């Protein structure tokens, strides 16, 4: 299900709601105002990488010899 960001038109509180289109428009969780407006923003996503992949890409440094998992590190 997509996550949408809303802004309350009374207190200007911004909040995220996970719901499908066609469902009832939420009320503000801070002041219970029913007049909220959906904010259009950039989509978000999570990229899941393993530590070894991040090291191959140069994002992470190799572990130090004092690291307890140093023996498991593939060079």
Buried (B, 14 or more C-beta within 10 A) or exposed (E): EEEBBBBBEEEEBEBEBEEEEEEEEBBBEEEEBEEBEEEEEEEEEEEEEEEEEEBEEEEEEEBEEEEEEEEEBEE
